Amino acid sequence: MADLQDYVLITVALINILIVLIEGSTIKSVNSCLPPAQNTFNIQCGRGFMVRITKSFYGYNSRGQCGYQLGDCIYEDHERHSCVGQESCTLPIPASNDYIPECQKDSSYYQIDYQCVPAGESYNICDTPLVTEQRGYIKTPNYPNNYGFNHHCITNIRVEKYQTVKLHVIDMDLESNGSYGCIDWMYAKDGRRSVTLCGRRWNEPLVMSSNELLIQLNTNSISNHKGFWLYFEATPPITTTTKEPTTPIQQKTSAPLHFKEQTIPIRINPQYTEPENKLPFAEIVGGVIGTLSLILVILLVLLAVKWYKERRRRDNKNRFMEVQNPAYRNSTEFRQSRTEPCYNYMDV
């Protein structure tokens, strides 16, 4: 029976892992009517996951719903949430409505969209000199905790020649000297343009236009902050029907020193929208049901095999005992002898 218990425990663990991975790949939401009935949202991603806030916004729904519905007018608040990158998050809910210019209405609800990102999908910029994946995350050492002193790290992202690397700043907190410049800084260059960033930023897209992107981190020995967490993605996506253009993409191949460095001021883009979740809900549900059904069938087969082996073992044991000891009787025979006694009659 110990083997059977091991089978059950392994099956349950596999099911739990499958459910967690599927949930971690979807965008979730927490929302509340305004004024709120509670003061905070509590987001729990769990051990091994990182909270990514994709959007926070005020919304107006004419039907009195407390969360986003298709057709609602919304207004993003562009609030920086310090718990981004943590395993859990406690976020305040606005105490009052806010005016939405698009529909000239006061908001009726507040919503935060978030994602639980597996921590293993983030590359440490100081441990990864080259990345060739189509999408992923780059983070500073020890993020979301402070990055430490005297880091001089470089990583290169390289995709197909006909693709472009898109870069998003999810969260950034690098030491700066106010409006006078950067003390610790991130430098990004794609061969055509470059940008130097520091201070606090969040949910900002960086405009890049090449298939190769260099990202550099420089810190000093005076002070250190939280660091940064970046998301990159190659476009257009690779498909089986996509062919490399016959006309080569014009791009500079000079040595890095030939590029003129240009610091580009970055503004929050109010039109920025998070890429949509690429896994349709119906496919996710179908995949889960199919996988769970397969696991259930395997478990039933294992139970049947286990029962058959136990039955054979008992039968073999009974036959062996009868051969070795003719006086041996199994429990069934003893029960029969008690229920059907035999009487011997003698003539007097």
C-alpha positions in Angstrom: 0.0 0.0 0.0 3.0 2.3 0.5 3.6 2.3 -3.3 0.0 3.2 -4.0 0.2 6.1 -1.6 3.3 7.3 -3.4 1.5 7.2 -6.7 -1.4 9.2 -5.3 0.9 11.9 -3.8 2.9 12.3 -7.0 -0.3 12.6 -9.0 -1.7 15.3 -6.7 1.6 17.2 -6.8 1.6 17.1 -10.6 -2.0 18.4 -10.8 -1.2 21.3 -8.4 1.9 22.3 -10.4 -0.1 22.3 -13.6 -2.8 24.5 -12.1 -0.3 26.9 -10.7 1.5 27.3 -14.0 -1.7 27.9 -15.9 -2.9 30.5 -13.4 0.5 32.2 -13.5 0.3 32.8 -17.3 -3.0 34.6 -17.2 -3.8 38.3 -16.4 -6.0 38.6 -13.3 -7.9 41.5 -11.8 -9.0 43.0 -8.4 -11.6 45.7 -8.4 -13.9 47.6 -6.1 -16.8 50.0 -6.4 -16.2 53.6 -5.3 -16.4 54.7 -2.6 -15.0 51.3 -1.5 -16.3 49.0 1.2 -12.7 48.1 2.2 -9.4 50.0 2.2 -6.9 47.7 0.5 -6.5 45.0 -2.2 -4.5 41.9 -1.2 -2.7 40.1 -4.1 -1.1 36.7 -3.4 1.0 35.2 -6.1 2.8 32.7 -3.8 6.3 31.4 -3.5 8.4 31.4 -6.7 6.3 34.1 -8.4 6.6 37.8 -8.8 3.7 40.3 -8.9 3.6 42.4 -12.1 1.1 45.2 -12.1 0.1 45.7 -15.8 -2.5 48.4 -15.3 -4.4 50.4 -12.7 -7.3 52.6 -13.6 -10.6 54.3 -12.7 -13.6 53.2 -14.7 -17.2 54.1 -15.3 -19.9 51.5 -15.9 -23.4 52.6 -16.7 -24.9 49.3 -15.4 -23.4 49.6 -11.9 -20.8 46.9 -12.3 -17.7 47.2 -10.1 -15.2 45.9 -12.6 -14.3 46.5 -16.3 -16.8 45.5 -18.9 -16.4 45.9 -22.7 -17.4 49.5 -23.6 -16.5 51.1 -20.3 -14.6 54.4 -20.3 -11.5 54.3 -18.2 -8.7 56.6 -17.0 -5.3 55.2 -16.0 -3.8 56.6 -12.8 -0.2 55.7 -13.7 0.4 55.0 -10.0 3.7 53.4 -9.1 3.3 50.4 -6.8 6.3 49.7 -4.7 5.4 46.0 -4.1 5.9 45.1 -7.8 8.3 42.1 -8.0 7.3 40.7 -4.6 5.4 37.4 -3.9 2.4 39.3 -2.5 1.1 42.8 -2.6 -1.2 45.0 -0.4 -2.5 48.0 -2.4 -4.6 50.9 -1.2 -8.0 51.5 -2.8 -8.8 55.2 -3.5 -11.3 56.6 -1.0 -13.3 58.6 -3.6 -14.2 58.9 -7.2 -12.1 60.5 -9.9 -13.2 62.4 -13.0 -12.9 60.6 -16.3 -12.5 63.1 -19.2 -13.3 60.6 -21.9 -16.9 60.3 -20.9 -17.1 63.3 -18.6 -18.3 61.1 -15.7 -17.1 60.4 -12.2 -15.6 57.0 -11.9 -17.8 54.2 -10.4 -15.0 51.7 -9.7 -11.3 51.2 -9.4 -9.4 48.2 -10.9 -5.9 46.7 -10.9 -4.8 44.2 -13.5 -1.8 42.0 -12.5 0.1 38.9 -13.5 2.0 36.3 -11.4 5.3 35.8 -13.3 7.4 32.8 -12.5 10.7 34.1 -11.0 12.7 31.7 -13.1 11.6 33.6 -16.3 13.7 36.6 -15.3 17.4 36.8 -16.3 19.9 38.4 -14.0 21.7 41.1 -16.0 25.0 40.3 -14.2 24.8 36.6 -14.9 23.5 36.5 -18.5 25.8 38.0 -21.2 23.6 36.8 -24.1 19.9 36.2 -24.4 18.4 34.8 -27.6 14.8 34.1 -26.4 11.8 35.6 -28.2 10.5 37.1 -24.9 11.4 37.3 -21.3 12.5 39.5 -18.3 15.7 41.2 -17.3 16.3 42.2 -13.7 19.1 43.6 -11.5 20.9 41.5 -9.0 18.8 40.6 -5.9 15.6 42.3 -7.3 13.1 43.2 -5.8 15.6 43.8 -3.0 18.5 46.3 -3.3 21.0 45.6 -6.0 24.3 46.2 -4.1 27.4 48.2 -4.8 29.9 48.5 -7.7 28.0 46.6 -10.5 29.2 47.0 -14.1 27.2 44.4 -16.0 26.2 44.0 -19.7 23.7 41.7 -21.4 22.9 41.5 -25.1 19.5 40.5 -26.5 19.7 39.1 -30.0 16.8 37.8 -32.2 16.2 37.1 -35.9 17.5 39.7 -38.4 14.0 40.6 -39.6 12.7 41.2 -36.0 12.8 44.2 -33.7 13.2 44.0 -29.9 10.5 45.8 -27.9 11.5 46.9 -24.4 9.2 47.8 -21.5 10.3 49.2 -18.1 8.0 47.4 -15.6 9.7 48.9 -12.6 12.8 51.0 -12.0 14.4 52.6 -9.0 18.0 53.6 -9.6 19.9 56.2 -7.5 19.9 59.7 -9.0 20.9 63.2 -8.1 17.5 64.8 -8.6 17.4 66.8 -11.8 21.2 67.0 -12.0 21.8 63.6 -13.4 22.3 59.9 -12.7 24.5 58.3 -10.0 23.5 54.7 -10.8 22.1 54.2 -14.3 20.8 51.8 -16.9 22.1 52.2 -20.5 20.3 50.7 -23.5 21.6 50.8 -27.1 20.3 49.1 -30.3 22.9 50.4 -32.8 20.7 53.3 -34.0 19.8 55.0 -30.8 20.7 54.9 -27.1 19.1 55.9 -23.9 20.3 56.4 -20.3 17.8 56.1 -17.5 17.8 56.4 -13.7 15.4 57.5 -10.9 11.9 56.0 -10.6 9.9 54.8 -13.6 7.2 52.2 -14.2 5.2 50.7 -17.1 7.1 52.7 -19.8 7.8 51.4 -23.3 11.2 52.2 -24.8 11.3 52.8 -28.6 13.9 50.5 -30.2 14.3 49.6 -33.8 16.8 46.8 -34.2 17.2 43.0 -33.7 20.1 43.5 -31.2 19.8 45.3 -28.0 22.6 46.0 -25.4 21.6 46.7 -21.8 24.1 47.9 -19.2 24.0 48.5 -15.5 26.4 50.7 -13.6 26.3 51.3 -9.8 28.7 53.0 -7.4 29.8 52.3 -3.8 27.8 55.0 -2.1 24.2 53.9 -2.0 21.9 51.5 -3.8 18.2 51.1 -4.5 15.6 48.5 -5.6 16.9 48.3 -9.2 14.9 47.5 -12.3 12.7 44.8 -13.9 12.4 44.9 -17.7 10.3 43.0 -20.2 11.4 42.3 -23.8 9.7 40.8 -26.8 10.6 40.2 -30.4 8.2 41.4 -33.1 6.9 40.2 -35.5 6.5 36.7 -33.8 8.1 33.8 -35.5 5.6 31.5 -37.3 6.0 28.6 -39.6 4.9 30.7 -42.6 7.1 33.7 -41.8 10.0 34.1 -44.2 13.1 36.3 -43.9 12.8 39.3 -46.2 14.7 39.1 -49.4 15.8 42.7 -49.0 18.1 43.0 -46.0 17.2 45.3 -43.2 19.5 48.3 -43.2 21.3 48.5 -40.0 24.7 49.8 -38.9 27.4 47.3 -38.3 30.1 49.7 -37.1 31.9 49.2 -33.8 30.0 50.5 -30.8 32.3 53.5 -30.4 31.1 54.9 -33.8 27.6 55.4 -32.5 26.7 58.8 -31.2 25.2 58.4 -27.8 22.0 60.2 -27.3 20.1 60.5 -24.0 16.3 60.3 -24.7 13.9 61.8 -22.1 11.2 59.3 -21.4 7.6 60.3 -20.7 4.8 58.1 -19.4 2.7 57.1 -22.4 -1.0 57.4 -21.6 -1.9 55.2 -24.5 0.3 52.3 -23.4 -1.7 49.1 -23.2 -0.4 45.8 -22.0 -0.1 43.1 -24.6 -3.2 40.8 -24.5 -3.1 37.5 -23.0 -2.3 35.1 -25.9 -3.9 32.0 -24.4 -7.7 32.0 -25.0 -9.7 30.9 -22.0 -11.4 28.1 -23.8 -8.0 26.6 -24.8 -6.7 26.8 -21.3 -9.8 25.1 -19.8 -9.7 22.4 -22.5 -6.1 21.8 -21.8 -6.6 21.5 -18.1 -9.6 19.1 -18.5 -7.7 16.9 -21.0 -4.6 16.7 -18.8 -6.6 16.0 -15.6 -8.6 13.3 -17.5 -5.3 11.6 -18.6 -3.9 11.7 -15.1 -7.2 10.2 -13.7 -7.0 7.3 -16.3 -3.4 6.6 -15.4 -4.2 6.6 -11.7 -7.1 4.1 -12.2 -4.8 1.8 -14.3 -2.3 1.8 -11.5 -5.0 1.0 -8.9 -6.2 -1.9 -11.0 -2.7 -3.3 -11.4 -2.1 -2.9 -7.7 -5.3 -4.8 -6.9 -4.5 -7.6 -9.3 -1.0 -8.1 -7.9 -2.4 -8.3 -4.3 -5.0 -10.9 -5.4 -2.3 -13.0 -7.1 -0.1 -12.8 -4.0 -2.8 -14.0 -1.6 -3.8 -16.9 -3.9 -0.2 -18.1 -4.2 0.3 -17.8 -0.4 -2.8 -20.0 0.2 -1.7 -22.7 -2.2 1.8 -22.7 -0.7 0.4 -23.2 2.8 -1.9 -26.0 1.8 1.0 -27.9 0.3 3.3 -27.4 3.3 0.6 -28.1 6.0 -2.4 -30.2 5.1 -4.1 -29.0 8.3 -4.0 -25.4 7.0 -7.3 -24.0 6.0 -8.0 -20.5 4.8 -10.5 -18.3 6.6 -13.3 -19.1 4.1 -13.1 -22.8 4.9 -13.2 -22.1 8.7 -16.2 -19.9 8.3 -18.0 -22.6 6.3 -17.2 -25.2 9.0 -18.8 -23.0 11.6 -22.0 -22.3 9.7 -22.4 -25.9 8.3 -21.4 -28.4 11.1 -21.2 -32.1 10.3 -22.7 -34.6 12.8 -21.5 -38.3 13.1 -24.3 -40.8 14.2 -23.5 -44.0 16.0 -25.8 -47.0 16.3 -26.5 -48.0 19.9 
